[in-house]
Amino acid sequence: MRAIVVTDEAAGTAGMTLAERPEPEAAGNDVLVEVHASGFTRDELTWPGTWTDRLGRDRTPSIPGHELAGVVSALGYGTAGLSVGQRVFGLTDWTRDGTLAEFAVVEARNLAPLPGDVDFTVGASLPISGLTAWQGLFEHGRVRAGQSVLVHGAAGGVGSMVTQLAREAGAYIVGTGRAVDRQAALEFGAQEFVDLENDALEDVGGVDLIFDVLGGEIQKRSAGLVRPGGMLVTIAGPPEARPADGLAIDFVVESDRAQLGEIVRRVRDGRLRTAIGHVAPLDDAVAAFNPTERIKGKTIIRVRP
């Protein structure tokens, strides 16, 4: 099969190549998926799992990508709940070869049915952003109607999902980003917008929940904006600063079939839309991940026409 392969951590996305790799085989409780579309997160080339397996053993050259949408091609021994020919989407294991390939092996529990009226490119854009937003808001942040939520990167892949889901839950949304992101953030549902390059973040005042995707200095400044009893939820690593009278939580997204179902249901009925910035074929994937200009939204690789 054809696949995008990485062999050099230091080279980053510039070290990607399109190569021939053996087609994988599904083991027990696995599913072999014929990949139609794949998502990729640039940061994943710095994750240990990109280069090692669960036991810490080197597994280069490796195939990156952890989001996919496709069709079940084969079932491993004992696999239940899915069938050959079924459309699926989901989030793959961090320590296995990924989804930037014509076929990928995935644990069955990490996949959910993809309705026939949802395009594969949309399905591949949902797992990381959608699950991160869902788990950060509802499992960790416990957002409630009437609360105020500060969403950093409100026009980005994760931030746009957070903004839409929190708004649907009845929260008041203050989005942040660069000046060029203002209109997109407002269209996704933010009621206010803070330009992090020109506006004073501290003018926001107290909020009940902060969803942080940036870390660093912005995270430190944000901690002081949390109201007593409020929460800072981050995916940017352990918090460097914590609210004086609140909680700070960092987490790593996990696959969840039921949550994927909730997310795609909202996509189908128009309550949730994903921020896809560019769709490229597998032949052009390396160039797509090394753009000459800034792409707003997520890049999706269409593996099959």
C-alpha positions in Angstrom: 0.0 0.0 0.0 1.0 3.7 -0.3 1.6 5.6 2.9 3.2 8.7 4.3 6.3 7.7 6.2 8.5 9.6 8.7 12.0 8.5 9.8 13.6 11.6 11.3 12.1 13.4 14.3 14.4 16.4 13.9 13.2 16.9 10.3 9.6 17.4 11.2 7.0 17.5 8.4 9.9 18.2 5.9 11.0 14.6 6.6 7.8 13.0 5.4 7.9 10.9 2.2 5.3 8.9 0.2 6.4 5.3 0.2 5.3 1.7 -0.3 4.6 -0.2 2.9 3.2 -3.7 3.6 -0.6 -3.7 4.0 -1.2 -4.3 7.8 -3.2 -7.2 9.2 -5.9 -7.0 11.8 -5.2 -8.9 15.1 -7.7 -9.8 17.7 -10.4 -7.1 18.4 -8.9 -5.0 15.5 -10.4 -3.7 12.3 -8.6 -3.2 9.0 -10.0 0.0 7.6 -9.7 1.1 3.9 -8.9 4.7 4.6 -10.7 7.3 2.5 -9.7 10.4 4.4 -7.2 11.1 7.1 -6.5 13.9 9.6 -3.0 14.9 10.9 -1.9 17.0 13.8 1.5 18.8 13.3 2.4 18.4 17.0 2.2 14.6 16.8 5.7 14.4 15.3 7.0 15.4 18.8 4.9 12.8 20.6 6.8 9.7 21.9 4.2 7.4 20.5 5.1 8.5 16.9 8.5 6.9 17.3 8.0 4.1 19.8 5.5 1.4 20.6 3.7 0.8 23.9 6.9 -0.9 25.4 9.1 2.0 24.3 10.7 0.1 21.4 11.7 2.0 18.3 9.2 1.6 15.5 10.6 3.9 12.8 9.9 4.3 10.0 6.4 5.1 11.2 3.2 6.2 9.5 1.7 9.3 11.2 -1.9 10.4 11.4 -4.5 9.5 14.1 -7.8 10.5 12.6 -9.6 8.6 9.8 -12.8 8.0 8.0 -13.2 5.0 5.7 -14.7 1.5 5.2 -14.2 -1.6 7.2 -12.2 -4.0 5.0 -11.6 -6.9 7.4 -12.2 -7.9 11.0 -9.7 -9.5 13.4 -10.5 -12.5 15.5 -13.1 -11.9 18.1 -14.0 -8.4 16.8 -17.6 -7.5 17.4 -19.8 -4.5 16.9 -18.8 -3.6 13.3 -19.1 -5.3 9.9 -17.2 -5.5 6.7 -18.3 -2.8 4.3 -19.4 -0.5 7.1 -18.5 3.2 6.9 -16.6 4.3 10.1 -14.6 7.1 11.5 -12.5 7.5 14.7 -9.3 8.1 16.6 -6.5 5.5 16.4 -3.9 4.3 19.0 -1.1 6.8 19.6 1.6 4.1 19.5 0.7 2.3 16.3 1.2 3.2 12.6 -1.4 5.8 11.7 -3.9 6.8 9.1 -1.9 8.6 6.4 -2.1 5.4 4.3 -4.4 3.4 2.1 -5.1 1.0 5.0 -4.9 1.2 8.8 -5.4 -1.2 11.6 -7.6 0.2 14.5 -9.0 -1.2 17.7 -12.7 -1.7 17.0 -13.6 0.2 20.2 -12.0 3.3 18.8 -14.3 3.5 15.8 -17.9 4.7 15.4 -20.3 4.3 12.4 -20.2 7.2 9.9 -23.6 8.0 8.5 -23.8 7.8 4.7 -24.7 11.5 4.4 -21.5 12.7 6.1 -18.6 13.0 3.7 -15.4 11.1 4.5 -13.4 14.4 4.6 -15.7 15.7 7.3 -15.6 12.5 9.2 -11.8 12.5 9.3 -11.8 16.1 10.7 -13.9 15.3 13.7 -12.2 12.9 16.1 -9.4 14.8 17.7 -11.1 18.3 17.7 -14.5 17.0 18.5 -13.6 14.6 21.3 -11.1 17.1 22.8 -13.8 19.8 22.9 -16.4 17.4 24.3 -14.3 15.9 27.0 -12.8 19.2 28.0 -16.1 20.9 28.4 -18.4 18.2 29.7 -16.2 15.6 31.5 -13.5 17.9 32.9 -15.0 21.4 32.8 -18.6 20.3 33.6 -19.9 23.4 31.8 -23.4 24.5 32.6 -26.0 26.8 31.1 -25.4 30.4 32.2 -21.7 30.1 32.8 -19.1 32.2 31.0 -16.4 30.4 29.0 -13.2 31.9 27.7 -12.1 29.9 24.6 -8.5 30.4 23.4 -8.1 29.9 19.7 -11.8 30.1 19.1 -11.5 29.9 15.3 -9.1 27.0 15.3 -9.8 23.3 14.9 -10.4 22.6 18.6 -11.4 26.1 19.7 -14.2 26.2 17.1 -15.7 23.0 18.4 -15.4 24.2 22.0 -17.2 27.4 21.0 -20.0 25.7 19.3 -20.6 23.0 21.9 -20.4 25.5 24.8 -22.8 27.9 23.1 -25.2 25.0 22.5 -24.9 24.2 26.3 -26.1 27.7 27.1 -22.8 29.3 28.1 -21.7 32.8 27.3 -18.6 32.6 25.0 -15.6 34.9 24.9 -13.3 33.8 22.1 -9.6 34.8 21.6 -7.2 34.7 18.7 -5.5 37.0 16.2 -7.3 39.9 14.6 -7.9 37.9 11.4 -9.8 35.3 13.3 -12.4 37.6 14.8 -15.1 37.1 12.2 -14.7 33.3 12.1 -14.8 33.1 15.9 -18.0 35.2 16.0 -19.6 33.0 13.3 -18.8 29.9 15.3 -20.7 31.4 18.2 -18.5 33.6 20.3 -20.4 36.6 21.7 -17.2 38.6 22.4 -13.7 38.4 20.9 -10.3 39.3 22.3 -7.4 40.0 19.8 -4.5 38.6 21.8 -2.0 40.8 19.8 -3.8 44.1 20.4 -6.4 43.8 23.2 -5.9 43.5 26.9 -6.8 40.0 27.9 -7.3 41.1 31.6 -10.2 43.3 30.5 -12.3 40.2 30.1 -12.8 40.0 33.8 -13.8 36.9 35.7 -15.0 33.8 33.9 -16.2 30.4 35.1 -14.3 28.2 32.7 -11.2 28.7 30.5 -10.4 26.3 27.7 -6.8 26.7 26.9 -5.1 25.3 23.7 -2.1 27.7 23.8 -0.2 27.2 27.0 2.8 29.5 27.9 2.4 33.1 28.8 -1.3 33.3 27.7 -2.1 30.4 30.0 -0.3 32.1 32.9 -2.2 35.3 32.4 -5.5 33.4 32.0 -5.3 31.7 35.4 -5.9 35.0 37.1 -9.2 35.4 35.2 -10.9 32.3 36.7 -13.7 33.1 39.2 -13.7 31.5 42.7 -14.8 27.9 42.1 -14.0 28.1 38.4 -11.7 26.0 36.3 -8.9 26.2 33.8 -8.9 23.2 31.4 -5.9 22.9 29.1 -4.5 20.5 26.5 -1.2 22.4 26.4 0.5 20.3 29.1 0.6 20.7 32.9 -0.5 24.2 33.9 2.3 26.5 34.8 -0.1 28.7 36.7 -3.3 27.8 38.6 -6.3 29.8 39.6 -6.1 31.3 43.1 -9.4 29.8 44.1 -10.3 27.3 41.5 -9.0 24.2 39.7 -6.6 23.5 36.8 -6.8 20.3 34.7 -4.8 19.1 31.8 -5.8 16.1 29.9 -5.1 13.9 26.8 -8.0 13.1 24.6 -9.3 9.5 24.5 -11.4 7.7 21.9 -15.1 7.2 22.8 -17.6 5.7 20.5 -20.6 7.2 22.2 -19.2 10.7 22.1 -18.2 10.3 18.5 -21.8 9.4 17.9 -23.0 12.6 19.7 -20.6 14.7 17.7 -21.5 13.4 14.2 -25.2 13.6 15.1 -24.8 17.3 15.6 -22.9 17.6 12.4 -25.8 16.0 10.5 -28.5 18.2 11.9 -26.4 21.4 11.4 -25.6 22.2 15.1 -21.9 21.6 14.6 -19.6 22.4 11.7 -15.9 21.6 11.4 -13.1 24.0 10.3 -11.6 22.4 7.3 -9.1 24.6 5.6 -7.5 22.5 2.9 -8.2 19.1 1.4 -5.3 17.4 -0.6 -4.8 14.0 -2.2 -2.3 11.5 -0.8 0.1 12.3 -3.6 0.3 15.9 -2.4 0.2 15.3 1.3 3.9 16.2 2.0 3.4 19.5 0.3 0.1 20.1 2.1 1.8 19.7 5.5 4.5 22.1 4.5 2.5 25.1 3.1 4.0 28.3 1.9 1.3 30.3 3.5 -0.9 30.1 6.5 -3.9 27.8 6.1 -6.9 28.6 8.3 -8.5 25.4 9.4 -7.6 21.8 9.4 -5.8 20.0 6.5 -7.4 16.7 5.5 -5.8 14.2 3.2 -8.2 12.5 0.8 -6.6 9.1 0.4 -9.2 7.8 -2.1 -11.2 9.9 -4.7 
